[in-house]
Amino acid sequence: IFDEHMTVKEVVQAMSIGRHRWVVVRYNDGRQAFFDYMDINHRLVEIGRKSNGSLGPKASVLMSRIVSMPVGALANCSGHSAYVPMSSSTPLRAILRLIATGRCGHGSAEAFAPVRSVPIINKAGEVLHIFSCLDFLDLALQFASPTAILQAQSARTFDHRNTILHVSVMNDDSIVNALRIMDSTTSTVLPATLRELSGDLGGVVASNVVSVSDLKLVILEERHDVLDLSVSEFVSWRQNVTSANVDQMLRQQRLQRFNVVSVDAGDSLHTLAHRLLASKLQRLFLSSDEIARIVGIVS
């Protein structure tokens, strides 16, 4: 939990050391909010849009300003996940309903916002655990009934070959355009593909992945100028930087490996659930052997 007055750069440094994808920000008035890389990205895109309609070559300058801002000014500005605490005595059903609908039964505007993680608190208001969908999957797979339901459903449920191009980015596009797409589609990762391979078959031929968490590397390396590069140039820079750091190199290898489940092999949602729990990246790509392309993303 971080104080609202800490700078974005200070919090990102702490997130990197602790290997956290998100943290909680506490305000002087007692409020709390989630903060993650989606918030940095949203503020970058938002300020750029207000400045001149697009980020363009000013992205590097804007990022230099953002990293010096108090983290409280950015926490959940993206609306990625509202902070709606629940007591430890709350039934699991109510928590799952909150995640599924974003409705917690109260009248505030925040109660109707997307909720991806739920803080479980004790009587003193202390956070005991942050409950997520992965926690539910872990629980569900320990019981026969939900396991049978997942086994009966095909992975084709998440086959979006006709629309996945909308959550992808071309290698010759700017990295800024990738950031815009992730912000507008609330996606944390995008497949990077080639324009000449985007035909009428659906799906995408992915050569690499860009992630909103790449902003961490930009901030830690103090290389805001790379936000003015193309996607392919940015990926090359990322690879060069990560090759000098063991932890970052392992992450880069995972990004390049593509954790894929085939929709043509009869894989079920049960398979997806197991793979999601095993994946440290918390996302899977669905592929079609028939067209040899990525046809969906599950996270």
BAFI-3210 file (N, C-alpha, C; in Angstrom, 3 decimals, decimal comma, padded with zeros to 6 digits):
// residues 299
n [1|2|3|4|5|6|7|8|9|10|11|12|13|14|15|16|17|18|19|20|21|22|23|24|25|26|27|28|29|30|31|32|33|34|35|36|37|38|39|40|41|42|43|44|45|46|47|48|49|50|51|52|53|54|55|56|57|58|59|60|61|62|63|64|65|66|67|68|69|70|71|72|73|74|75|76|77|78|79|80|81|82|83|84|85|86|87|88|89|90|91|92|93|94|95|96|97|98|99|100|101|102|103|104|105|106|107|108|109|110|111|112|113|114|115|116|117|118|119|120|121|122|123|124|125|126|127|128|129|130|131|132|133|134|135|136|137|138|139|140|141|142|143|144|145|146|147|148|149|150|151|152|153|154|155|156|157|158|159|160|161|162|163|164|165|166|167|168|169|170|171|172|173|174|175|176|177|178|179|180|181|182|183|184|185|186|187|188|189|190|191|192|193|194|195|196|197|198|199|200|201|202|203|204|205|206|207|208|209|210|211|212|213|214|215|216|217|218|219|220|221|222|223|224|225|226|227|228|229|230|231|232|233|234|235|236|237|238|239|240|241|242|243|244|245|246|247|248|249|250|251|252|253|254|255|256|257|258|259|260|261|262|263|264|265|266|267|268|269|270|271|272|273|274|275|276|277|278|279|280|281|282|283|284|285|286|287|288|289|290|291|292|293|294|295|296|297|298|299]
n.u [000,856|000,635|001,440|-000,501|000,984|003,442|005,681|004,929|007,075|008,562|006,791|006,520|009,122|009,171|007,180|008,410|010,581|009,192|007,834|005,164|002,069|000,152|-000,757|-001,943|-003,205|-003,242|-005,239|-005,201|-007,680|-008,645|-009,628|-009,051|-007,371|-006,820|-003,744|-002,168|-000,285|-001,991|-003,165|-001,096|-000,724|-003,253|-003,348|-001,247|-002,173|-004,517|-003,659|-002,126|-004,093|-005,609|-003,736|-002,900|-004,566|-003,434|-000,842|001,691|004,981|005,353|005,077|007,232|007,961|005,650|005,577|007,774|006,753|004,660|005,832|006,724|004,506|002,186|001,259|-001,313|-002,801|-003,156|-004,141|-006,273|-007,303|-007,801|-010,004|-009,823|-010,086|-012,226|-011,948|-013,360|-013,932|-014,594|-015,952|-014,432|-016,359|-018,139|-020,228|-018,983|-020,401|-021,444|-019,133|-018,212|-020,346|-020,017|-017,566|-018,354|-020,413|-019,848|-021,381|-022,146|-024,289|-024,681|-025,234|-023,324|-021,311|-018,884|-019,390|-020,563|-018,653|-016,146|-014,924|-012,179|-010,607|-011,000|-010,677|-010,279|-011,212|-010,549|-012,217|-010,986|-010,426|-008,175|-006,354|-006,699|-006,495|-006,346|-008,832|-009,187|-010,156|-008,567|-008,173|-010,706|-010,825|-008,863|-010,049|-012,429|-011,547|-011,032|-013,282|-015,871|-018,255|-018,040|-015,714|-016,576|-018,355|-016,636|-015,110|-016,962|-017,333|-016,213|-013,043|-013,437|-015,281|-014,035|-013,094|-012,323|-011,793|-012,637|-012,559|-010,218|-008,194|-008,705|-007,728|-005,036|-001,771|000,069|003,381|004,733|003,429|003,245|004,573|003,077|000,554|-000,097|-000,326|-002,555|-004,522|-004,562|-005,501|-008,060|-009,381|-009,208|-007,227|-004,459|-002,372|-001,104|-001,083|001,563|001,668|002,050|001,282|000,978|000,244|-002,294|-005,074|-008,108|-008,754|-009,198|-008,249|-004,802|-001,385|000,986|003,963|005,206|004,739|003,302|003,075|001,201|002,633|005,173|005,730|006,823|009,512|010,336|010,151|011,849|014,304|014,594|014,136|012,385|012,226|011,935|009,303|008,636|009,163|008,662|006,583|008,062|010,666|010,617|010,249|012,684|014,431|013,554|014,260|017,044|017,617|016,551|018,097|020,330|019,635|018,803|016,255|014,514|015,140|014,154|011,439|011,121|011,598|009,351|007,401|007,982|007,473|004,774|002,059|000,042|-003,156|-004,870|-007,775|-008,711|-008,071|-009,850|-009,705|-010,765|-012,576|-011,685|-009,059|-008,058|-008,370|-006,550|-004,170|-004,117|-003,801|-001,294|000,225|002,439|002,158|-000,483|-002,206|-003,522|-003,077|-005,289|-005,158|-005,653|-005,209|-006,023|-005,973|-003,589|-003,174|-003,420|-006,360|-007,697|-007,676|-007,224|-007,635]
n.v [-001,186|002,169|005,613|008,403|010,582|009,797|009,617|008,630|007,328|006,418|004,572|002,729|001,748|000,415|-001,469|-002,983|-004,090|-005,607|-007,221|-006,755|-006,524|-004,688|-002,234|-000,932|002,270|004,646|007,282|010,514|011,039|008,595|007,018|004,369|002,998|001,037|000,795|000,502|-000,465|000,096|002,463|004,350|004,226|005,056|007,718|008,795|008,536|010,044|012,684|013,262|013,288|015,493|017,451|017,612|016,096|013,670|011,406|011,214|012,501|013,637|011,936|011,007|013,280|013,729|011,437|011,944|013,917|012,613|010,612|012,052|012,844|012,761|009,581|009,283|010,867|009,350|006,837|004,276|005,830|004,899|003,362|000,664|-001,206|-000,951|-000,119|-001,995|-002,949|-005,952|-007,668|-010,292|-012,102|-012,137|-013,845|-016,121|-016,147|-013,547|-012,062|-013,081|-012,296|-009,552|-009,241|-010,235|-008,529|-005,945|-004,691|-003,815|-003,505|-001,022|002,551|004,257|005,704|004,423|001,862|000,671|000,339|-001,422|-004,335|-006,115|-007,265|-008,048|-006,586|-008,255|-007,643|-007,240|-006,670|-004,418|-003,084|-003,772|-005,108|-008,395|-010,157|-010,129|-010,869|-012,596|-013,499|-015,666|-016,826|-017,857|-019,747|-021,507|-022,486|-023,578|-025,704|-027,624|-028,972|-031,267|-030,624|-027,884|-028,432|-030,373|-028,861|-026,995|-028,768|-029,581|-027,470|-025,948|-024,624|-023,046|-021,168|-018,772|-018,028|-015,588|-014,909|-013,218|-010,692|-010,246|-008,805|-006,232|-005,973|-006,057|-005,101|-003,562|-004,324|-002,211|-000,030|002,777|002,599|004,075|003,971|001,355|001,603|003,261|001,539|-000,482|001,023|001,891|-000,516|-001,772|-003,703|-005,622|-006,766|-007,052|-008,800|-008,558|-008,004|-008,606|-006,455|-007,392|-009,989|-009,988|-011,107|-012,442|-014,607|-014,425|-014,112|-013,658|-013,540|-013,753|-012,147|-011,204|-009,837|-007,028|-005,284|-003,609|-003,458|-003,080|-000,461|-000,196|-000,914|001,140|003,309|002,562|002,354|004,886|005,736|007,382|008,263|006,100|005,750|007,022|005,385|002,832|-000,143|-002,497|-001,511|-000,781|-003,285|-004,471|-002,809|-003,389|-006,067|-005,910|-004,527|-006,205|-008,454|-007,979|-008,299|-010,762|-011,458|-009,881|-010,930|-013,536|-012,949|-011,805|-014,021|-015,523|-013,887|-014,131|-016,769|-017,454|-018,613|-020,981|-022,343|-024,720|-024,287|-026,129|-028,618|-029,679|-028,779|-027,887|-025,558|-026,267|-027,045|-024,535|-023,192|-024,552|-023,964|-021,196|-020,838|-021,885|-020,162|-017,555|-015,175|-014,683|-014,830|-016,271|-017,367|-018,216|-020,556|-021,482|-024,403|-024,968|-022,599|-021,664|-019,509|-016,967|-016,754|-015,762|-014,238|-015,007|-013,990]
n.w [000,000|-000,914|-000,320|-001,401|-002,245|-003,169|-005,954|-009,352|-010,563|-008,336|-007,238|-009,323|-009,415|-006,948|-007,453|-009,398|-008,006|-006,104|-007,805|-008,601|-010,282|-009,860|-007,379|-004,192|-003,543|-000,992|000,192|001,832|002,924|003,615|001,598|-000,805|-003,662|-006,627|-008,448|-011,530|-014,496|-016,574|-015,842|-016,062|-018,805|-019,724|-018,804|-020,262|-022,919|-022,701|-021,971|-024,199|-026,167|-025,437|-025,783|-028,525|-030,071|-030,714|-029,631|-030,924|-031,697|-029,210|-027,116|-025,574|-024,153|-022,692|-021,067|-019,455|-017,851|-016,580|-014,942|-012,813|-011,490|-008,671|-007,438|-006,612|-008,292|-010,492|-009,867|-010,710|-012,809|-015,279|-014,957|-014,809|-012,730|-010,121|-006,637|-004,382|-001,382|000,495|003,302|005,297|005,901|003,850|001,545|-000,929|-003,299|-003,518|-003,919|-006,362|-007,973|-007,884|-009,263|-011,735|-012,584|-011,749|-009,942|-006,688|-005,089|-003,983|-004,188|-005,275|-007,910|-008,389|-007,566|-009,697|-011,548|-013,543|-011,913|-011,142|-009,263|-005,825|-002,721|000,316|003,534|007,095|010,293|011,195|008,950|007,593|004,850|003,957|001,850|-001,730|-003,792|-006,826|-010,230|-010,862|-008,404|-007,997|-010,088|-009,224|-006,908|-007,987|-009,589|-007,782|-007,199|-008,181|-009,697|-010,890|-012,322|-014,157|-015,651|-016,891|-018,386|-020,214|-021,912|-024,891|-025,978|-028,112|-027,491|-027,025|-029,477|-031,561|-034,241|-036,262|-035,266|-033,878|-035,021|-034,341|-031,810|-032,090|-033,291|-035,939|-037,051|-038,236|-037,302|-034,985|-031,641|-029,974|-031,099|-030,494|-027,731|-027,597|-028,627|-026,679|-024,553|-025,423|-025,814|-023,429|-023,139|-022,001|-023,330|-026,680|-029,768|-032,096|-035,516|-039,087|-041,777|-044,398|-044,015|-043,169|-044,136|-045,597|-044,079|-041,409|-037,911|-036,740|-037,784|-035,559|-034,644|-032,443|-029,104|-027,548|-024,497|-021,926|-019,630|-020,515|-020,252|-017,780|-018,114|-019,773|-018,032|-015,868|-017,140|-017,920|-020,542|-022,166|-024,726|-026,440|-026,853|-029,110|-031,171|-033,767|-033,591|-034,190|-033,910|-031,242|-030,003|-030,673|-029,249|-026,640|-026,469|-026,596|-024,230|-022,239|-022,524|-021,087|-018,512|-016,247|-015,084|-016,614|-019,086|-018,937|-018,816|-021,327|-022,922|-022,293|-023,378|-026,068|-026,475|-026,661|-025,186|-026,045|-026,836|-028,719|-030,721|-032,406|-031,580|-029,876|-027,307|-024,024|-021,827|-019,397|-019,851|-020,585|-018,148|-016,460|-017,807|-017,607|-014,851|-014,580|-016,048|-015,767|-016,981|-017,090|-019,281|-022,283|-025,644|-028,215|-030,805|-034,256|-035,890|-038,407|-039,950|-039,188|-037,385|-034,785|-032,942|-030,798|-027,490|-024,141|-020,853]
ca.u [000,000|001,495|000,844|-000,921|001,924|004,631|005,652|004,676|008,349|008,904|005,901|006,882|010,364|008,801|006,432|009,378|011,330|008,288|007,213|003,717|001,414|-000,661|-000,617|-003,036|-002,829|-004,071|-005,362|-005,256|-009,053|-009,004|-009,959|-007,997|-007,622|-005,795|-002,898|-001,378|000,290|-003,082|-003,404|-000,043|-001,021|-004,445|-003,015|-000,401|-003,047|-005,471|-002,987|-001,755|-005,299|-005,983|-002,702|-002,911|-005,395|-002,735|000,401|002,738|006,359|005,384|004,869|008,383|007,881|004,526|005,954|008,675|005,911|003,825|006,579|006,929|003,214|001,841|000,547|-002,729|-003,466|-003,336|-004,722|-007,516|-007,827|-008,227|-011,233|-009,570|-010,682|-012,606|-011,562|-014,602|-013,584|-015,636|-015,508|-014,061|-017,564|-018,973|-020,330|-018,242|-021,335|-021,539|-017,869|-018,203|-021,333|-019,388|-016,587|-019,046|-021,317|-019,397|-022,405|-021,987|-025,527|-024,738|-025,643|-022,248|-020,905|-017,774|-019,903|-021,007|-017,498|-015,550|-014,198|-011,424|-010,043|-011,773|-009,945|-010,964|-010,711|-011,044|-013,041|-010,183|-010,220|-006,905|-006,497|-006,226|-006,230|-006,997|-009,442|-009,293|-010,752|-007,668|-008,472|-011,922|-010,480|-008,117|-011,040|-013,391|-010,946|-010,922|-014,588|-016,303|-019,284|-017,499|-014,745|-017,339|-018,903|-015,538|-014,714|-018,013|-017,344|-015,070|-012,233|-013,956|-016,081|-013,249|-012,572|-012,760|-010,923|-013,113|-012,392|-008,959|-007,345|-008,978|-006,917|-003,684|-001,096|001,005|004,774|005,208|002,721|003,997|004,268|002,020|-000,724|-000,339|-000,794|-003,927|-005,402|-004,710|-006,329|-009,452|-009,985|-008,886|-006,380|-003,136|-001,389|-001,520|-000,200|002,122|001,566|002,487|000,146|000,817|-000,304|-003,665|-005,957|-009,529|-008,962|-009,464|-007,101|-003,586|-000,089|001,675|005,415|005,654|003,699|003,593|002,268|001,151|003,683|006,437|005,959|007,708|010,882|010,581|010,334|013,025|015,503|014,556|014,236|011,076|012,327|011,568|007,866|008,498|009,575|007,653|006,436|009,201|011,855|010,456|010,492|014,131|015,033|013,208|015,056|018,428|017,694|016,269|019,164|021,352|019,077|018,314|014,809|013,832|015,369|013,212|010,126|011,144|011,469|007,955|006,639|008,233|007,118|003,356|001,375|-001,050|-004,051|-005,511|-009,230|-009,039|-007,695|-010,905|-009,399|-011,927|-012,321|-010,926|-007,665|-007,725|-008,261|-005,280|-003,072|-004,104|-003,235|000,131|000,899|002,826|001,757|-001,925|-002,960|-003,316|-003,502|-005,958|-004,730|-006,369|-004,281|-006,583|-005,505|-002,253|-003,211|-003,979|-007,761|-008,318|-006,852|-007,954|-006,842]
ca.v [000,000|003,333|006,911|009,096|011,636|009,240|009,829|007,448|006,632|005,732|003,417|001,746|001,112|-000,522|-002,553|-003,820|-004,834|-006,589|-007,983|-006,565|-005,963|-003,575|-001,968|-000,139|003,625|005,148|008,743|011,112|011,002|007,217|006,255|003,555|002,700|000,251|001,482|-000,418|000,128|000,592|003,850|005,157|004,261|005,877|009,132|009,160|008,696|011,116|013,980|013,465|013,618|016,860|018,369|017,860|015,114|012,382|011,462|011,561|012,554|014,220|010,903|010,953|014,452|013,518|010,431|012,597|014,641|011,665|009,883|012,948|013,131|011,926|008,390|009,458|011,527|008,380|005,569|003,862|006,803|004,122|002,633|-000,755|-001,987|-000,160|-000,672|-002,233|-003,945|-006,804|-008,264|-011,706|-012,922|-012,033|-015,110|-016,172|-015,825|-012,093|-011,575|-013,453|-011,442|-008,239|-009,303|-010,498|-007,447|-004,632|-004,123|-004,293|-003,295|000,317|003,528|005,099|005,457|003,483|000,514|000,140|000,292|-002,759|-004,821|-007,304|-007,828|-007,599|-006,625|-008,879|-006,920|-007,655|-005,667|-003,207|-002,488|-004,209|-006,004|-009,754|-010,832|-009,552|-012,011|-012,397|-014,612|-016,816|-017,486|-018,648|-020,915|-022,423|-023,129|-024,342|-026,935|-028,594|-029,590|-032,049|-029,993|-026,854|-029,051|-031,016|-027,794|-026,475|-029,809|-029,729|-026,300|-025,902|-023,404|-022,233|-020,088|-017,541|-017,881|-014,296|-014,718|-012,136|-009,383|-010,145|-007,787|-004,968|-005,947|-006,368|-003,925|-003,881|-004,103|-000,914|001,041|003,350|001,990|004,911|003,442|000,150|002,070|003,737|000,378|-001,127|001,880|001,927|-001,851|-002,275|-004,894|-005,456|-007,261|-007,068|-009,477|-007,714|-008,787|-007,974|-006,006|-008,220|-011,293|-009,783|-011,368|-012,672|-015,859|-014,173|-014,367|-012,909|-014,210|-012,919|-012,303|-010,840|-009,312|-005,824|-005,291|-002,340|-003,510|-002,626|000,899|-000,317|-000,907|002,496|004,185|002,162|002,640|006,324|005,862|007,819|008,522|004,929|005,827|007,624|004,377|001,915|-001,356|-003,391|-000,887|-000,860|-004,677|-004,687|-002,124|-004,166|-007,297|-005,545|-004,152|-007,353|-009,447|-007,637|-008,525|-012,139|-011,491|-009,329|-011,835|-014,640|-012,422|-011,649|-015,350|-015,915|-013,102|-014,639|-018,172|-017,580|-019,689|-021,179|-023,492|-024,858|-024,441|-027,226|-029,892|-030,084|-028,353|-027,381|-024,466|-026,869|-026,918|-023,114|-022,842|-025,082|-023,231|-019,850|-020,913|-022,200|-019,100|-016,393|-013,987|-014,558|-014,731|-017,342|-017,127|-019,341|-020,685|-022,401|-025,137|-024,954|-021,413|-021,357|-018,137|-016,684|-016,379|-015,239|-014,008|-015,258|-013,519]
ca.w [000,000|-001,089|-000,053|-002,620|-002,621|-003,806|-007,401|-010,180|-010,754|-007,096|-007,075|-010,355|-008,953|-005,885|-008,092|-010,090|-006,995|-005,507|-008,896|-008,514|-011,470|-009,370|-005,943|-003,628|-003,154|000,105|000,220|003,176|003,443|003,937|000,393|-001,403|-005,080|-007,301|-009,432|-012,344|-015,703|-017,401|-015,445|-016,688|-020,230|-019,950|-018,621|-021,401|-024,083|-022,414|-022,049|-025,594|-026,934|-025,090|-026,241|-029,974|-030,778|-030,769|-028,880|-031,868|-031,187|-027,880|-026,101|-024,678|-023,274|-021,788|-020,079|-018,517|-016,901|-015,829|-013,913|-011,673|-010,877|-007,517|-007,892|-006,306|-009,409|-011,572|-009,405|-011,375|-013,770|-016,448|-014,651|-015,063|-011,648|-008,955|-005,339|-003,632|-000,358|001,063|004,563|005,207|006,098|002,654|000,797|-002,183|-004,375|-003,643|-004,483|-007,778|-008,642|-007,998|-010,343|-013,000|-012,998|-011,325|-009,066|-005,313|-004,366|-003,421|-005,181|-005,772|-009,302|-008,389|-007,355|-010,976|-012,433|-013,640|-010,739|-011,526|-008,038|-004,663|-001,448|001,454|004,699|008,411|010,969|011,366|007,646|007,025|003,700|004,230|000,576|-002,913|-004,488|-008,276|-010,984|-010,778|-007,128|-008,198|-010,905|-008,368|-006,050|-008,786|-010,095|-006,690|-007,002|-009,339|-010,529|-011,784|-013,223|-015,225|-016,506|-017,702|-019,336|-021,228|-022,780|-025,800|-026,036|-029,222|-026,912|-027,097|-030,841|-032,108|-035,398|-037,127|-034,631|-033,130|-035,632|-033,644|-030,592|-032,540|-033,831|-037,004|-036,693|-038,721|-036,597|-033,870|-030,347|-029,414|-031,575|-029,684|-026,422|-027,790|-028,796|-025,369|-023,713|-025,897|-025,742|-022,086|-023,284|-021,404|-024,292|-028,081|-030,707|-033,146|-036,740|-040,330|-042,578|-045,603|-043,637|-042,711|-045,268|-045,352|-043,357|-039,996|-037,065|-037,044|-037,685|-034,574|-034,600|-031,113|-028,227|-026,778|-023,288|-021,206|-018,610|-021,107|-019,757|-016,622|-018,599|-020,277|-016,873|-015,101|-017,941|-018,234|-021,996|-022,635|-026,158|-027,241|-027,134|-030,438|-032,148|-034,305|-032,780|-034,428|-033,320|-029,793|-029,618|-030,771|-028,090|-025,449|-026,474|-026,275|-022,825|-021,377|-022,636|-020,097|-017,184|-016,228|-014,843|-017,784|-020,201|-018,787|-019,187|-022,774|-023,500|-022,151|-024,342|-027,406|-026,586|-026,944|-024,478|-027,004|-026,785|-030,023|-030,730|-033,315|-030,970|-028,962|-025,941|-023,296|-020,888|-018,301|-020,266|-020,486|-016,737|-015,961|-018,423|-017,040|-013,512|-014,694|-016,784|-014,979|-017,734|-016,895|-020,525|-023,262|-027,013|-028,871|-032,202|-035,128|-036,742|-039,762|-040,679|-038,635|-036,895|-033,466|-033,156|-029,588|-026,306|-022,893|-019,711]
c.u [000,892|000,727|000,575|000,101|003,225|004,535|005,399|005,966|008,738|008,066|006,233|008,172|010,073|008,034|007,382|010,157|010,466|007,592|005,684|003,188|000,571|-000,390|-001,847|-002,481|-003,795|-004,030|-005,486|-006,645|-009,531|-009,380|-008,761|-008,375|-006,494|-005,007|-002,131|-000,933|-000,778|-003,368|-002,360|-000,346|-002,209|-004,121|-002,155|-001,250|-003,978|-004,831|-002,594|-002,937|-005,721|-004,997|-002,805|-003,680|-004,741|-001,421|001,577|004,116|006,460|005,219|006,002|008,365|006,776|004,870|006,895|007,894|005,168|004,590|006,836|005,631|003,010|000,983|-000,952|-003,507|-003,766|-004,094|-006,119|-008,120|-008,304|-009,567|-011,067|-010,166|-010,957|-012,193|-012,827|-014,325|-014,803|-015,084|-015,211|-015,253|-018,505|-019,030|-019,578|-019,132|-021,415|-020,274|-017,793|-019,186|-020,764|-018,399|-017,286|-019,836|-020,805|-020,375|-022,256|-023,224|-025,656|-025,025|-024,537|-021,862|-019,807|-018,265|-020,350|-019,876|-016,963|-014,768|-013,508|-010,786|-010,780|-010,932|-010,812|-010,363|-011,273|-011,824|-012,299|-009,915|-008,913|-007,140|-005,872|-005,786|-006,920|-007,506|-009,616|-009,947|-009,875|-007,857|-009,700|-011,624|-009,763|-009,061|-011,943|-012,833|-010,748|-012,235|-015,100|-017,255|-018,734|-016,467|-015,453|-017,906|-017,822|-015,099|-015,713|-018,042|-016,065|-014,333|-012,678|-014,854|-015,367|-012,555|-013,153|-011,929|-011,350|-012,883|-011,044|-008,014|-007,532|-008,199|-005,507|-003,070|-000,110|002,434|005,285|004,406|003,621|003,635|003,172|000,652|-001,085|-000,883|-002,229|-004,906|-005,629|-005,602|-007,791|-010,156|-009,811|-008,116|-005,019|-002,025|-001,982|-000,566|000,301|002,193|002,050|001,281|-000,108|000,248|-001,740|-004,616|-007,389|-009,803|-009,403|-008,249|-005,909|-002,372|000,773|003,167|005,982|004,477|004,187|002,609|002,280|002,229|005,062|006,762|006,851|009,158|011,270|010,910|011,608|014,325|015,632|014,797|012,865|011,061|011,895|010,065|007,599|008,883|008,390|007,587|007,646|010,477|011,808|010,752|011,984|014,857|014,783|014,063|016,505|018,596|017,531|017,366|020,274|020,890|018,400|016,797|014,045|014,000|014,397|011,812|010,040|010,964|010,029|007,083|006,786|007,688|005,661|002,742|000,063|-001,844|-004,799|-007,026|-009,643|-008,778|-008,732|-010,624|-010,623|-011,552|-011,563|-009,425|-007,202|-007,495|-006,925|-004,104|-002,968|-003,462|-001,728|000,927|001,205|002,445|000,261|-002,685|-002,575|-003,733|-004,168|-005,523|-005,642|-005,344|-004,723|-006,069|-004,140|-002,171|-003,725|-005,390|-008,434|-007,306|-007,720|-007,068|-007,715]
c.v [001,235|004,628|007,644|010,110|011,102|009,441|008,509|006,644|005,840|004,475|002,336|001,021|000,071|-001,712|-003,521|-004,689|-005,938|-007,483|-007,953|-005,993|-004,750|-003,403|-001,169|001,214|004,112|006,678|009,245|011,038|009,587|006,367|005,420|003,238|001,834|001,146|000,422|000,284|000,623|002,058|004,786|005,321|005,175|007,364|009,645|009,439|009,891|012,497|014,294|013,877|015,061|017,872|018,678|016,809|013,760|012,524|011,879|011,597|013,123|013,191|010,856|012,109|014,269|012,502|011,027|013,373|013,668|010,993|010,736|013,289|012,289|010,755|008,495|010,117|010,550|007,128|005,359|004,940|006,109|003,440|001,139|-001,644|-001,088|-000,886|-000,782|-003,320|-004,700|-007,443|-009,751|-012,632|-012,886|-013,379|-015,026|-015,778|-014,318|-011,506|-011,877|-012,604|-010,044|-008,203|-009,437|-009,300|-006,048|-003,954|-004,698|-003,994|-001,942|001,314|004,366|004,731|004,414|002,052|-000,134|000,100|-001,131|-003,107|-006,120|-008,005|-007,232|-007,707|-007,268|-008,285|-007,499|-006,511|-004,348|-002,505|-002,866|-005,217|-007,357|-010,460|-010,052|-010,713|-011,673|-013,607|-015,858|-017,566|-018,375|-019,899|-021,966|-023,189|-024,067|-025,684|-027,995|-029,332|-030,198|-031,295|-028,891|-027,409|-029,688|-029,977|-027,246|-027,494|-029,955|-028,564|-026,226|-024,569|-022,496|-021,093|-018,748|-017,369|-016,605|-013,943|-013,548|-010,748|-009,207|-009,114|-006,437|-004,850|-006,444|-005,078|-004,378|-003,536|-002,733|000,257|001,612|002,624|002,786|004,407|002,164|000,547|002,575|002,572|-000,305|-000,299|001,814|000,585|-002,494|-003,592|-004,623|-005,964|-007,210|-007,945|-008,457|-008,546|-007,975|-007,645|-006,926|-009,600|-011,188|-009,907|-011,583|-013,931|-015,632|-014,528|-013,506|-013,819|-013,336|-013,214|-011,964|-010,311|-008,001|-005,772|-003,920|-002,296|-003,191|-001,202|000,898|-000,211|000,480|003,437|003,850|002,493|004,124|006,568|006,224|008,050|007,325|004,895|006,489|006,648|003,625|000,686|-002,268|-002,825|-000,967|-002,276|-004,991|-004,038|-002,921|-005,424|-007,016|-005,227|-005,374|-008,406|-009,197|-007,878|-009,894|-012,197|-010,988|-010,251|-013,010|-014,190|-012,285|-013,001|-015,840|-015,162|-013,664|-016,056|-018,387|-018,812|-019,940|-022,443|-023,547|-025,027|-025,623|-028,590|-030,376|-029,720|-027,700|-026,176|-024,974|-026,776|-025,474|-022,710|-023,313|-024,297|-021,813|-019,836|-021,162|-021,070|-017,914|-015,094|-013,723|-014,273|-015,886|-016,850|-018,395|-019,372|-021,644|-023,086|-025,084|-023,775|-020,935|-019,905|-018,079|-016,170|-015,830|-015,058|-014,225|-014,810|-013,388]
c.w [000,000|-000,854|-001,357|-003,118|-003,216|-005,312|-008,129|-010,350|-009,517|-006,912|-008,097|-009,968|-007,874|-006,456|-008,786|-009,108|-006,386|-006,503|-008,799|-009,830|-011,101|-007,880|-005,494|-003,197|-002,075|000,121|001,658|003,791|003,740|002,742|-000,055|-002,846|-005,613|-008,256|-010,197|-013,618|-016,678|-017,089|-016,050|-018,167|-020,525|-019,823|-019,782|-022,635|-023,903|-022,554|-023,488|-026,449|-026,671|-025,652|-027,731|-030,756|-030,911|-030,016|-029,758|-031,222|-029,777|-026,768|-025,099|-023,684|-022,241|-020,701|-019,034|-017,463|-015,986|-014,700|-012,672|-010,961|-009,617|-007,976|-007,621|-007,427|-010,540|-011,153|-009,966|-012,265|-015,039|-016,223|-014,808|-013,981|-010,454|-007,680|-004,486|-002,599|000,154|002,340|004,376|005,416|004,890|001,937|-000,530|-003,360|-004,611|-004,265|-005,974|-008,568|-008,867|-009,154|-011,700|-013,507|-012,666|-010,395|-007,662|-004,469|-003,720|-004,545|-005,767|-007,193|-009,368|-008,257|-008,651|-012,008|-012,519|-012,377|-011,133|-010,334|-006,848|-003,394|-000,363|002,723|006,000|009,057|011,157|010,046|006,990|005,904|004,023|002,947|-000,536|-003,754|-005,966|-008,931|-010,929|-009,463|-007,273|-009,025|-010,071|-007,448|-006,854|-009,240|-009,018|-006,432|-008,306|-010,259|-011,436|-012,755|-014,410|-016,190|-017,425|-018,754|-020,473|-022,222|-023,604|-025,709|-027,162|-028,738|-027,066|-028,447|-031,444|-033,345|-036,279|-036,541|-033,934|-033,725|-034,945|-032,336|-030,910|-033,078|-034,898|-036,573|-037,132|-038,160|-035,509|-032,585|-029,654|-029,857|-030,820|-028,319|-026,510|-027,880|-027,456|-024,455|-024,129|-025,777|-024,371|-022,152|-022,662|-022,316|-025,692|-028,880|-031,728|-034,416|-037,942|-041,196|-043,774|-045,288|-043,129|-043,902|-044,848|-044,539|-041,912|-039,169|-037,458|-036,950|-036,789|-034,556|-033,234|-030,318|-027,617|-025,627|-022,629|-020,124|-019,188|-020,672|-018,527|-017,052|-019,108|-019,124|-016,107|-015,829|-018,269|-019,721|-022,568|-024,144|-027,005|-027,531|-028,486|-031,550|-032,729|-033,402|-032,945|-033,822|-031,796|-029,297|-029,665|-029,597|-026,824|-025,353|-026,107|-024,798|-021,925|-021,438|-021,623|-018,664|-017,163|-016,066|-016,050|-018,992|-020,148|-019,184|-020,706|-023,470|-023,416|-023,149|-025,747|-027,594|-026,970|-026,275|-025,212|-026,703|-028,110|-029,900|-031,598|-032,686|-029,963|-027,521|-025,309|-022,438|-019,672|-018,589|-020,143|-019,031|-016,161|-016,515|-017,891|-015,662|-013,550|-015,341|-015,884|-015,686|-017,629|-018,192|-021,450|-024,630|-027,533|-030,329|-032,948|-036,027|-038,201|-040,579|-040,175|-038,160|-035,457|-033,672|-031,905|-028,481|-025,072|-021,748|-018,490]
res [i|f|d|e|h|m|t|v|k|e|v|v|q|a|m|s|i|g|r|h|r|w|v|v|v|r|y|n|d|g|r|q|a|f|f|d|y|m|d|i|n|h|r|l|v|e|i|g|r|k|s|n|g|s|l|g|p|k|a|s|v|l|m|s|r|i|v|s|m|p|v|g|a|l|a|n|c|s|g|h|s|a|y|v|p|m|s|s|s|t|p|l|r|a|i|l|r|l|i|a|t|g|r|c|g|h|g|s|a|e|a|f|a|p|v|r|s|v|p|i|i|n|k|a|g|e|v|l|h|i|f|s|c|l|d|f|l|d|l|a|l|q|f|a|s|p|t|a|i|l|q|a|q|s|a|r|t|f|d|h|r|n|t|i|l|h|v|s|v|m|n|d|d|s|i|v|n|a|l|r|i|m|d|s|t|t|s|t|v|l|p|a|t|l|r|e|l|s|g|d|l|g|g|v|v|a|s|n|v|v|s|v|s|d|l|k|l|v|i|l|e|e|r|h|d|v|l|d|l|s|v|s|e|f|v|s|w|r|q|n|v|t|s|a|n|v|d|q|m|l|r|q|q|r|l|q|r|f|n|v|v|s|v|d|a|g|d|s|l|h|t|l|a|h|r|l|l|a|s|k|l|q|r|l|f|l|s|s|d|e|i|a|r|i|v|g|i|v|s]
***
